[in-house]
């Protein structure tokens, strides 16, 4: 579910739940607070997940790439040595 659909659904639910005698300005203010909180939450979650991914996979991905290159180089040397022994 994308954020816009979720925001619309929550807005509808809040409109139904808020008292009918509540002034329109206050209703809009409450809905705006909820919308901003949802957007802030989504942005914060995105930022934290991005930071986690960089921390988790940053140096390790580079290390894995270096190990893979070394393995390919050693495999090539082994094949070359075996070919020379024929």
C-alpha angles and dihedrals in degrees: 000000000000123000096251093056091046091049092051092048093049090047091054092047092049092048089053093046099045117091114266092226092059110113115254092240092056092046091053091047091053092047091048091051091052093047092050091047091052093049092046090050092050093048093047092049091049092049093048093048090049091051090047092051092050092047093044100043105022107087094018092056090052091048092049090051091051092049090050091051091050091049092050091048092050091046090052091049091049092050091048091050092048091049090051091052093060 
